[in-house]
């Protein structure tokens, strides 16, 4: 899949470069300075770069590095030929100019992506759902899920940052796409005046999710809404601002009701509008201001599912001044479906590396335990993560006392703190 995407990126670059190579060639012959050439080419480069921004930053960055190596190599060859007064190889010279154009396009595309990823976070996410790990970053295939849960009913207790009991009557674990859908619904909830029940068209939800409308996207939305509505949970430490203590909830559906709206020309199962009702726990929590904001553009641009979910959890953790995770607790919280700890830890470290590359965190370090196994991962929030903390959540007095006591204990023992 990755190779296919890289080929698509390279194919787009080559197509766009060949479209403007004649203009570039003419500019080169006019004895202009490099600055003047860049100025004349800027509109063409920008237009071509916009056709690349649908790809993820990590993919574009990998191609940018590869392309830079190719361009430097052929430039060295051309310069060496000139020094040795070797007759000009027109094909080699043309290849150098094409690579130069492609390099400039990719550079501009990455610049555009960086600006987009610095968009002010404006998509609300309810903190109880984050803290209790409703969504997972890893799941089995549909075939494995059917085999493992032959009755089509999933039950699970997750001992992540906060204990969660999970049921799904559709035989699935909620994943990254479902997290995007619920975040989009929450944005629409506020746009509709914070009404517990609200209606929407799928194109409105797609807009809230910062994605492109398509038949495939609408089908996935339809399925995700069903999966969300057929999920029941018990939160062991539900928190409502203003309450002195956290409490255990009843078994409830986060989306209490779902009703698809059949419009003219649509078939049952292919509806493109719906009405949902948030459960009162979600509604009350949102009304009390118990939410943070995520940058859904950045979320969509992150490459790996673990990275996406880590980003969301870090927003909440940093709002509570927690910058260290216990690896085994984090594994359960992200619902990573494998018993191979080494593989899990490797995937988590890859996610931290991506978050550092994307400026979500400035740095991270691992803390080893017995037999050199990684026990904790500490991190320093970066610019993009700190932007999300413009909207901090309130921590109740009881939680604050627990955090302070834990910090004091950790300092006494000289151990890193794990997430609460």
Sine and cosine of phi, psi and omega as CSV:
sin_phi,cos_phi,sin_psi,cos_psi,sin_omega,cos_omega
0.00,0.00,-0.71,0.70,0.00,-1.00
-0.88,0.48,-0.69,0.72,0.01,-1.00
-0.87,0.49,-0.62,0.78,0.00,-1.00
-0.89,0.45,-0.69,0.73,0.00,-1.00
-0.90,0.43,-0.67,0.74,0.01,-1.00
-0.90,0.44,-0.59,0.81,0.05,-1.00
-0.92,0.38,-0.60,0.80,0.04,-1.00
-0.90,0.43,-0.68,0.73,0.02,-1.00
-0.88,0.47,-0.73,0.68,-0.01,-1.00
-0.91,0.42,-0.61,0.79,0.02,-1.00
-0.90,0.43,-0.67,0.74,0.04,-1.00
-0.90,0.44,-0.69,0.73,0.02,-1.00
-0.86,0.51,-0.73,0.69,-0.05,-1.00
-0.91,0.42,-0.66,0.75,0.01,-1.00
-0.88,0.47,-0.72,0.70,-0.01,-1.00
-0.92,0.38,-0.61,0.79,0.00,-1.00
-0.91,0.41,-0.67,0.74,-0.01,-1.00
-0.92,0.39,-0.43,0.90,0.02,-1.00
-0.94,0.35,-0.48,0.88,-0.06,-1.00
-0.87,-0.49,0.16,0.99,-0.04,-1.00
-0.89,0.45,-0.56,0.83,0.00,-1.00
-0.90,0.44,-0.68,0.73,0.04,-1.00
-0.88,0.48,-0.70,0.72,0.00,-1.00
-0.88,0.47,-0.68,0.73,0.00,-1.00
-0.88,0.47,-0.70,0.72,0.00,-1.00
-0.90,0.44,-0.65,0.76,0.03,-1.00
-0.89,0.45,-0.63,0.78,0.01,-1.00
-0.89,0.46,-0.58,0.82,-0.05,-1.00
-0.98,0.20,-0.20,0.98,-0.07,-1.00
-1.00,0.04,0.10,1.00,0.05,-1.00
0.85,0.53,0.64,0.77,0.04,-1.00
-1.00,0.04,0.34,-0.94,0.09,-1.00
-0.96,0.28,0.31,-0.95,0.01,-1.00
-0.88,0.48,-0.58,0.81,0.00,-1.00
-0.90,0.43,-0.66,0.75,0.01,-1.00
-0.93,0.38,-0.65,0.76,0.04,-1.00
-0.88,0.48,-0.71,0.70,0.00,-1.00
-0.88,0.47,-0.62,0.79,-0.01,-1.00
-0.91,0.42,-0.68,0.74,0.01,-1.00
-0.93,0.38,-0.56,0.83,-0.06,-1.00
-1.00,0.09,-0.27,0.96,-0.14,-0.99
-0.77,0.64,-0.74,0.68,0.00,-1.00
-0.88,0.47,-0.65,0.76,0.02,-1.00
-0.91,0.41,-0.69,0.72,-0.01,-1.00
-0.89,0.46,-0.70,0.72,-0.02,-1.00
-0.90,0.44,-0.69,0.73,0.00,-1.00
-0.89,0.46,-0.67,0.75,0.02,-1.00
-0.93,0.38,-0.63,0.78,-0.02,-1.00
-0.89,0.45,-0.58,0.81,-0.01,-1.00
-0.88,0.48,-0.43,0.90,0.01,-1.00
-0.98,0.20,-0.10,0.99,-0.03,-1.00
-0.97,-0.26,-0.26,0.97,-0.15,-0.99
-0.95,0.32,-0.16,0.99,0.07,-1.00
-0.94,0.33,-0.30,0.96,0.04,-1.00
-1.00,0.08,0.35,-0.94,-0.06,-1.00
-0.97,0.23,0.49,-0.87,-0.02,-1.00
-0.83,0.55,-0.68,0.73,-0.04,-1.00
-0.88,0.48,-0.66,0.76,0.01,-1.00
-0.92,0.39,-0.69,0.72,0.02,-1.00
-0.90,0.43,-0.61,0.80,0.00,-1.00
-0.91,0.42,-0.66,0.75,0.03,-1.00
-0.89,0.45,-0.68,0.73,0.01,-1.00
-0.93,0.37,-0.57,0.82,0.02,-1.00
-0.88,0.47,-0.69,0.73,0.03,-1.00
-0.91,0.42,-0.71,0.70,0.00,-1.00
-0.89,0.46,-0.69,0.72,-0.02,-1.00
-0.91,0.41,-0.63,0.77,0.03,-1.00
-0.88,0.48,-0.65,0.76,0.04,-1.00
-0.90,0.44,-0.67,0.74,0.00,-1.00
-0.91,0.41,-0.67,0.75,-0.01,-1.00
-0.91,0.41,-0.70,0.72,0.01,-1.00
-0.88,0.47,-0.63,0.78,-0.02,-1.00
-0.91,0.42,-0.73,0.68,-0.04,-1.00
-0.95,0.31,-0.50,0.87,0.06,-1.00
-0.91,0.41,-0.65,0.76,0.06,-1.00
-0.88,0.48,-0.65,0.76,0.01,-1.00
-0.90,0.43,-0.69,0.72,0.01,-1.00
-0.90,0.44,-0.69,0.72,0.01,-1.00
-0.90,0.44,-0.63,0.78,0.02,-1.00
-0.91,0.41,-0.64,0.76,0.05,-1.00
-0.88,0.47,-0.64,0.77,0.00,-1.00
-0.92,0.39,-0.65,0.76,0.02,-1.00
-0.90,0.43,-0.62,0.78,-0.03,-1.00
-1.00,0.05,0.09,1.00,0.00,-1.00
0.81,0.59,0.63,0.78,0.08,-1.00
-0.98,0.20,0.68,-0.73,0.03,-1.00
-0.78,0.62,0.65,-0.76,-0.07,-1.00
-0.89,0.45,0.79,-0.61,0.10,-0.99
-1.00,-0.02,0.98,-0.21,-0.08,-1.00
-0.85,0.53,-0.60,0.80,-0.01,-1.00
-0.91,0.42,-0.65,0.76,0.02,-1.00
-0.93,0.38,-0.63,0.78,0.00,-1.00
-0.91,0.41,-0.65,0.76,0.03,-1.00
-0.91,0.40,-0.63,0.77,0.02,-1.00
-0.89,0.45,-0.62,0.79,0.03,-1.00
-0.89,0.46,-0.68,0.73,-0.01,-1.00
-0.92,0.39,-0.62,0.78,0.03,-1.00
-0.90,0.44,-0.70,0.72,0.02,-1.00
-0.90,0.44,-0.59,0.81,0.03,-1.00
-0.90,0.44,-0.67,0.74,0.05,-1.00
-0.89,0.45,-0.70,0.71,-0.01,-1.00
-0.88,0.47,-0.64,0.77,0.01,-1.00
-0.89,0.46,-0.69,0.72,0.00,-1.00
-0.91,0.42,-0.63,0.78,0.02,-1.00
-0.90,0.44,-0.72,0.70,0.00,-1.00
-0.91,0.42,-0.63,0.77,0.02,-1.00
-0.87,0.49,-0.69,0.72,0.02,-1.00
-0.93,0.38,-0.64,0.77,0.02,-1.00
-0.87,0.49,-0.69,0.73,0.02,-1.00
-0.92,0.40,-0.56,0.83,0.05,-1.00
-0.91,0.41,-0.67,0.74,0.04,-1.00
-0.89,0.45,-0.69,0.73,0.00,-1.00
-0.88,0.48,-0.64,0.76,-0.02,-1.00
-0.90,0.45,-0.64,0.77,0.03,-1.00
-0.91,0.40,-0.70,0.72,0.00,-1.00
-0.88,0.48,-0.63,0.78,-0.04,-1.00
-0.95,0.30,-0.18,0.98,0.04,-1.00
-0.99,-0.14,0.23,0.97,0.07,-1.00
-0.87,0.50,0.62,-0.78,0.00,-1.00
-0.88,0.48,0.82,-0.58,0.01,-1.00
-0.84,0.54,0.82,-0.57,-0.05,-1.00
-0.68,-0.73,0.19,0.98,0.02,-1.00
-0.97,-0.26,0.91,-0.40,-0.08,-1.00
-0.96,0.27,0.60,-0.80,0.07,-1.00
-0.74,-0.68,0.79,-0.61,-0.05,-1.00
-0.95,0.30,0.77,-0.64,-0.20,-0.98
-0.95,0.30,-0.52,0.85,0.02,-1.00
-0.87,0.49,-0.62,0.78,-0.01,-1.00
-0.92,0.38,-0.57,0.82,0.05,-1.00
-0.93,0.36,-0.77,0.64,-0.10,-1.00
-0.89,0.45,-0.50,0.87,-0.03,-1.00
-1.00,-0.06,0.00,1.00,0.12,-0.99
0.92,0.40,0.76,0.64,0.01,-1.00
-0.90,0.43,-0.58,0.81,-0.07,-1.00
-0.97,-0.25,0.58,-0.81,-0.01,-1.00
-0.91,-0.41,0.43,-0.90,0.01,-1.00
-0.99,-0.12,-0.16,0.99,0.00,-1.00
-0.71,-0.71,0.62,-0.78,0.01,-1.00
-0.47,-0.88,0.33,-0.94,0.09,-1.00
-0.98,0.20,0.28,-0.96,0.11,-0.99
-0.92,0.38,0.26,-0.97,0.00,-1.00
-0.87,0.49,-0.60,0.80,-0.01,-1.00
-0.90,0.44,-0.69,0.72,0.00,-1.00
-0.92,0.38,-0.66,0.75,0.01,-1.00
-0.88,0.48,-0.65,0.76,0.01,-1.00
-0.90,0.43,-0.60,0.80,-0.01,-1.00
-0.96,0.29,-0.67,0.75,-0.06,-1.00
-0.96,0.28,-0.59,0.81,0.01,-1.00
-0.85,-0.53,0.95,0.31,-0.13,-0.99
-0.87,0.49,-0.44,0.90,0.01,-1.00
-0.99,0.15,-0.04,1.00,0.00,-1.00
0.96,0.28,0.33,0.94,-0.04,-1.00
-0.77,-0.64,0.86,-0.51,-0.06,-1.00
-0.97,-0.24,0.76,-0.65,0.11,-0.99
-0.79,-0.62,0.66,-0.75,-0.05,-1.00
-0.34,-0.94,0.60,-0.80,0.14,-0.99
-0.92,-0.39,0.83,-0.56,-0.03,-1.00
-0.95,-0.30,0.81,-0.58,0.01,-1.00
-0.97,-0.25,0.89,0.46,0.01,-1.00
-1.00,0.01,-0.69,-0.72,0.00,-1.00
-0.89,0.46,-0.61,0.79,0.13,-0.99
-0.68,-0.73,0.60,-0.80,-0.12,-0.99
-0.93,0.36,0.73,-0.68,-0.02,-1.00
-0.73,-0.68,0.72,-0.69,0.17,-0.99
-0.98,-0.19,0.76,-0.65,-0.16,-0.99
-0.80,-0.60,0.74,-0.68,0.12,-0.99
-0.75,-0.66,0.62,-0.79,0.12,-0.99
-0.64,-0.77,0.83,-0.56,-0.06,-1.00
-1.00,0.07,0.06,1.00,0.01,-1.00
-0.95,-0.32,0.10,1.00,0.06,-1.00
0.95,0.31,0.54,0.84,-0.02,-1.00
-0.68,-0.73,0.34,-0.94,0.25,-0.97
-0.99,-0.14,0.68,-0.73,0.07,-1.00
-0.93,0.37,0.70,-0.72,-0.08,-1.00
-0.83,-0.55,-0.39,-0.92,-0.11,-0.99
-0.89,0.45,-0.69,0.72,0.00,-1.00
-0.89,0.45,-0.64,0.77,0.03,-1.00
-0.90,0.45,-0.58,0.81,0.04,-1.00
-0.90,0.44,-0.66,0.75,0.04,-1.00
-0.89,0.45,-0.67,0.75,-0.02,-1.00
-0.90,0.45,-0.73,0.68,-0.03,-1.00
-0.91,0.41,-0.59,0.81,0.07,-1.00
-0.90,0.44,-0.67,0.74,0.04,-1.00
-0.89,0.45,-0.65,0.76,0.04,-1.00
-0.89,0.46,-0.63,0.77,0.00,-1.00
-0.91,0.42,-0.60,0.80,0.06,-1.00
-0.90,0.43,-0.69,0.73,0.03,-1.00
-0.91,0.42,-0.57,0.82,0.04,-1.00
-0.83,0.56,-0.74,0.68,0.01,-1.00
-0.95,0.32,-0.59,0.81,0.04,-1.00
-0.91,0.42,-0.42,0.91,0.03,-1.00
-1.00,-0.06,0.34,0.94,0.10,-1.00
0.99,0.11,0.25,0.97,0.03,-1.00
0.95,0.31,0.44,0.90,0.06,-1.00
-0.96,0.27,0.71,-0.71,-0.05,-1.00
-0.86,0.50,-0.58,0.82,0.08,-1.00
-0.92,-0.40,0.75,-0.67,0.01,-1.00
-0.50,-0.87,0.39,-0.92,-0.01,-1.00
-0.91,-0.42,0.37,-0.93,-0.04,-1.00
-0.33,-0.94,0.40,-0.92,0.19,-0.98
-1.00,-0.03,0.46,-0.89,-0.03,-1.00
-0.87,0.49,-0.56,0.83,-0.01,-1.00
-0.92,0.40,-0.47,0.88,0.09,-1.00
-0.93,0.36,-0.64,0.76,0.02,-1.00
-0.93,0.37,-0.64,0.77,0.05,-1.00
-0.87,0.50,-0.67,0.74,0.04,-1.00
-0.88,0.47,-0.69,0.72,0.00,-1.00
-0.90,0.44,-0.47,0.88,0.01,-1.00
-1.00,0.05,-0.03,1.00,0.00,-1.00
0.84,0.55,0.74,0.67,0.02,-1.00
-0.75,-0.67,0.03,-1.00,-0.07,-1.00
-0.99,-0.14,0.70,-0.72,0.03,-1.00
-0.94,0.33,0.66,-0.75,0.05,-1.00
-0.29,-0.96,0.30,-0.95,0.04,-1.00
-0.86,0.52,-0.66,0.75,0.01,-1.00
-0.90,0.43,-0.68,0.74,0.00,-1.00
-0.89,0.46,-0.66,0.75,0.00,-1.00
-0.91,0.42,-0.62,0.78,0.04,-1.00
-0.90,0.43,-0.66,0.76,0.02,-1.00
-0.92,0.38,-0.60,0.80,0.06,-1.00
-0.89,0.46,-0.70,0.71,0.00,-1.00
-0.85,0.53,-0.73,0.68,-0.02,-1.00
-0.92,0.40,-0.67,0.75,-0.03,-1.00
-0.90,0.43,-0.66,0.75,0.03,-1.00
-0.87,0.49,-0.64,0.77,0.06,-1.00
-0.91,0.42,-0.71,0.71,0.01,-1.00
-0.87,0.50,-0.67,0.74,0.01,-1.00
-0.90,0.43,-0.66,0.75,-0.06,-1.00
-0.95,0.31,-0.38,0.92,-0.01,-1.00
-0.99,-0.14,0.27,0.96,0.04,-1.00
-0.97,-0.22,0.73,-0.68,0.10,-1.00
-0.84,-0.54,0.58,-0.82,-0.03,-1.00
-0.63,-0.78,0.36,-0.93,0.23,-0.97
-0.83,-0.56,0.86,-0.51,0.09,-1.00
-1.00,-0.05,0.82,-0.57,-0.04,-1.00
-0.98,0.22,-0.39,0.92,-0.06,-1.00
-0.69,-0.73,0.83,0.56,0.03,-1.00
-0.91,0.42,0.70,-0.71,-0.04,-1.00
-0.83,-0.56,0.75,-0.66,0.10,-1.00
-0.86,-0.50,0.86,-0.51,-0.01,-1.00
-0.77,0.64,0.71,-0.71,-0.03,-1.00
0.98,-0.21,-0.36,0.93,0.04,-1.00
-0.99,0.15,0.54,-0.84,-0.01,-1.00
-0.98,0.22,-0.57,0.82,-0.07,-1.00
-0.79,-0.61,0.41,-0.91,0.17,-0.99
-0.97,0.24,0.39,-0.92,-0.03,-1.00
-0.67,-0.74,0.30,-0.95,0.06,-1.00
-1.00,0.02,0.75,-0.66,-0.01,-1.00
-1.00,0.05,0.18,-0.98,0.19,-0.98
-0.97,0.22,0.13,-0.99,0.12,-0.99
-0.96,0.27,0.86,-0.50,-0.08,-1.00
-0.54,-0.84,0.35,-0.94,0.09,-1.00
-1.00,0.00,0.85,-0.53,0.09,-1.00
-0.82,0.57,-0.68,0.73,0.18,-0.98
-0.99,-0.13,0.96,-0.27,-0.15,-0.99
-0.94,0.34,-0.67,0.74,0.05,-1.00
-0.68,-0.73,0.55,-0.83,0.08,-1.00
-0.71,-0.71,0.79,-0.61,0.02,-1.00
-0.71,-0.71,0.90,-0.44,0.06,-1.00
-0.98,0.20,0.62,-0.79,-0.04,-1.00
-0.96,-0.27,0.92,-0.40,-0.03,-1.00
-1.00,0.07,0.89,-0.45,-0.01,-1.00
-0.97,-0.24,0.17,-0.98,-0.02,-1.00
-0.82,0.57,0.74,-0.67,0.05,-1.00
1.00,0.06,-0.04,1.00,-0.02,-1.00
-0.97,-0.22,0.47,-0.88,0.02,-1.00
-0.97,-0.25,0.50,-0.87,0.09,-1.00
-0.82,0.58,0.74,-0.68,-0.05,-1.00
1.00,-0.07,-0.19,0.98,0.03,-1.00
-0.81,-0.58,0.50,0.87,0.03,-1.00
-0.91,0.42,0.49,-0.87,-0.01,-1.00
-0.83,-0.55,0.42,0.91,0.09,-1.00
-0.46,-0.89,0.43,-0.90,-0.04,-1.00
-0.40,-0.92,0.22,-0.97,0.09,-1.00
-0.77,-0.64,0.73,-0.68,0.01,-1.00
-0.78,-0.63,0.43,-0.90,0.12,-0.99
-0.83,-0.56,0.84,-0.54,0.11,-0.99
-0.96,0.28,0.59,-0.81,0.10,-0.99
-0.89,0.45,0.43,-0.90,-0.07,-1.00
-0.88,0.48,-0.49,0.87,0.04,-1.00
-0.89,0.45,-0.69,0.72,0.02,-1.00
-0.93,0.36,-0.73,0.69,-0.01,-1.00
-0.86,0.52,-0.76,0.65,-0.03,-1.00
-0.89,0.46,-0.66,0.75,-0.01,-1.00
-0.90,0.43,-0.70,0.71,0.01,-1.00
-0.91,0.41,-0.66,0.75,0.01,-1.00
-0.90,0.44,-0.49,0.87,0.00,-1.00
-0.99,0.10,-0.01,1.00,0.04,-1.00
0.99,0.11,0.34,0.94,-0.04,-1.00
-1.00,0.04,0.91,0.41,0.01,-1.00
-0.48,-0.88,0.33,-0.94,0.09,-1.00
-0.85,-0.53,0.06,-1.00,0.01,-1.00
-0.89,-0.46,0.66,-0.75,0.09,-1.00
-0.90,-0.44,0.40,-0.92,0.12,-0.99
-1.00,-0.06,0.98,-0.20,-0.10,-1.00
-0.94,0.34,-0.41,0.91,0.08,-1.00
-0.91,0.41,-0.71,0.70,0.06,-1.00
-0.91,0.42,-0.69,0.72,0.03,-1.00
-0.82,0.58,-0.73,0.68,-0.01,-1.00
-0.91,0.41,-0.51,0.86,-0.07,-1.00
-0.98,0.19,-0.40,0.92,0.03,-1.00
-0.89,0.45,0.59,-0.81,-0.24,-0.97
-1.00,0.10,-0.77,0.64,-0.12,-0.99
-0.99,-0.13,0.56,-0.83,0.05,-1.00
-0.82,0.57,-0.65,0.76,0.01,-1.00
-0.88,0.48,-0.66,0.75,-0.02,-1.00
-0.89,0.46,-0.69,0.73,0.00,-1.00
-0.86,0.51,-0.75,0.66,-0.06,-1.00
-0.95,0.32,-0.55,0.83,0.08,-1.00
-0.88,0.47,-0.68,0.73,0.02,-1.00
-0.84,0.55,-0.73,0.68,-0.01,-1.00
-0.88,0.47,-0.70,0.71,-0.01,-1.00
-0.93,0.37,-0.55,0.84,0.01,-1.00
-0.92,0.39,-0.54,0.84,0.06,-1.00
-0.84,0.54,-0.73,0.68,-0.01,-1.00
-0.94,0.34,-0.67,0.74,-0.02,-1.00
-0.88,0.47,-0.71,0.71,-0.05,-1.00
-0.92,0.38,-0.50,0.86,0.07,-1.00
-0.90,0.44,-0.38,0.93,0.03,-1.00
-0.97,-0.26,0.22,0.98,0.01,-1.00
0.87,0.49,0.53,0.85,0.08,-1.00
-0.97,-0.23,0.87,-0.50,-0.04,-1.00
-0.76,-0.65,0.53,0.85,0.02,-1.00
-0.53,-0.85,0.70,-0.72,0.00,-1.00
-0.85,-0.53,0.68,-0.73,0.18,-0.98
-0.98,0.18,0.82,-0.58,-0.16,-0.99
-0.85,0.52,-0.71,0.71,-0.05,-1.00
-0.93,0.37,-0.60,0.80,0.07,-1.00
-0.91,0.41,-0.67,0.74,0.02,-1.00
-0.89,0.45,-0.63,0.78,0.01,-1.00
-0.87,0.50,-0.70,0.71,0.03,-1.00
-0.93,0.38,-0.63,0.77,-0.04,-1.00
-0.90,0.44,-0.62,0.79,0.00,-1.00
-1.00,0.09,-0.04,1.00,0.02,-1.00
0.80,0.60,0.76,0.65,0.00,-1.00
-0.98,0.22,0.89,-0.46,-0.19,-0.98
-1.00,0.01,0.93,0.37,0.12,-0.99
-0.40,-0.92,0.54,-0.84,0.00,-1.00
-1.00,-0.09,-0.05,1.00,0.01,-1.00
-0.99,0.10,0.99,-0.15,-0.08,-1.00
-0.88,0.48,-0.64,0.77,-0.01,-1.00
-0.87,0.50,-0.66,0.75,0.01,-1.00
-0.92,0.40,-0.65,0.76,0.02,-1.00
-0.89,0.46,-0.76,0.65,-0.03,-1.00
-0.88,0.47,-0.65,0.76,0.03,-1.00
-0.87,0.49,-0.67,0.74,0.03,-1.00
-0.91,0.42,-0.63,0.78,0.02,-1.00
-0.91,0.40,-0.68,0.73,0.01,-1.00
-0.90,0.44,-0.61,0.79,0.07,-1.00
-0.87,0.49,-0.63,0.78,0.01,-1.00
-0.92,0.40,-0.67,0.74,0.05,-1.00
-0.89,0.46,-0.62,0.79,0.02,-1.00
-0.91,0.42,-0.65,0.76,0.04,-1.00
-0.91,0.42,-0.65,0.76,0.02,-1.00
-0.89,0.45,-0.57,0.82,0.05,-1.00
-0.94,0.34,-0.68,0.73,0.02,-1.00
-0.86,0.50,-0.58,0.82,-0.06,-1.00
-1.00,0.01,0.10,1.00,0.03,-1.00
0.93,0.36,0.31,0.95,0.10,-0.99
-0.96,0.28,-0.65,0.76,0.13,-0.99
-0.84,-0.55,0.48,-0.88,0.00,-1.00
-0.99,0.15,-0.59,0.81,-0.02,-1.00
-0.26,-0.97,0.18,-0.98,0.10,-1.00
-0.47,-0.88,0.36,-0.93,0.03,-1.00
-0.59,-0.81,0.47,-0.88,0.01,-1.00
-0.97,-0.22,0.52,-0.85,0.04,-1.00
-0.88,-0.48,0.85,-0.52,-0.08,-1.00
-1.00,0.00,0.50,-0.87,0.06,-1.00
-0.91,-0.42,-0.48,-0.87,0.02,-1.00
-0.85,0.52,0.58,-0.81,0.04,-1.00
0.84,0.54,0.51,0.86,0.07,-1.00
0.86,0.51,0.44,0.90,0.08,-1.00
-1.00,0.09,0.62,-0.79,-0.03,-1.00
-0.96,0.27,0.82,-0.57,-0.04,-1.00
-0.96,-0.26,-0.68,0.73,-0.04,-1.00
-0.77,-0.63,0.41,-0.91,0.18,-0.98
-0.77,-0.63,0.87,-0.49,0.04,-1.00
-0.99,-0.16,0.52,-0.85,0.00,-1.00
-0.59,-0.81,0.40,-0.92,0.06,-1.00
-0.93,-0.37,0.86,-0.51,-0.02,-1.00
-0.85,0.52,0.64,-0.77,0.05,-1.00
-0.99,-0.17,-0.09,-1.00,-0.08,-1.00
-0.85,0.53,-0.72,0.69,-0.10,-1.00
-0.93,0.36,-0.49,0.87,0.04,-1.00
-0.97,0.23,-0.61,0.79,0.00,-1.00
-0.92,0.38,-0.47,0.88,0.06,-1.00
-0.88,0.48,-0.60,0.80,-0.01,-1.00
-0.93,0.37,-0.43,0.90,-0.04,-1.00
-0.99,0.13,0.21,0.98,0.15,-0.99
-0.92,0.40,-0.34,0.94,-0.02,-1.00
-0.87,-0.49,0.94,0.33,-0.07,-1.00
-0.94,0.35,0.48,-0.88,0.08,-1.00
-1.00,-0.04,0.32,-0.95,0.01,-1.00
-1.00,0.08,0.68,-0.74,0.08,-1.00
-0.94,-0.33,0.80,-0.60,-0.05,-1.00
-0.94,0.34,0.32,-0.95,-0.09,-1.00
-0.85,0.52,-0.65,0.76,-0.02,-1.00
-0.89,0.46,-0.73,0.69,0.01,-1.00
-0.88,0.47,-0.65,0.76,-0.03,-1.00
-0.90,0.45,-0.63,0.77,0.03,-1.00
-0.90,0.43,-0.66,0.75,0.01,-1.00
-0.89,0.45,-0.69,0.72,-0.01,-1.00
-0.88,0.47,-0.70,0.71,-0.02,-1.00
-0.90,0.43,-0.66,0.75,0.03,-1.00
-0.89,0.45,-0.66,0.75,0.00,-1.00
-0.90,0.43,-0.68,0.73,0.03,-1.00
-0.86,0.51,-0.70,0.71,-0.01,-1.00
-0.89,0.46,-0.65,0.76,0.01,-1.00
-0.90,0.43,-0.68,0.74,0.00,-1.00
-0.90,0.43,-0.65,0.76,0.01,-1.00
-0.90,0.43,-0.62,0.79,0.02,-1.00
-0.90,0.44,-0.67,0.74,-0.03,-1.00
-1.00,0.06,-0.14,0.99,-0.06,-1.00
0.85,0.52,0.70,0.72,0.02,-1.00
-0.88,-0.47,0.46,-0.89,0.06,-1.00
-0.95,0.30,0.46,-0.89,0.00,-1.00
-1.00,0.04,0.67,-0.74,0.08,-1.00
-0.99,-0.14,0.26,-0.97,-0.09,-1.00
-0.93,0.38,0.54,-0.84,0.07,-1.00
-1.00,-0.07,0.00,0.00,0.00,0.00
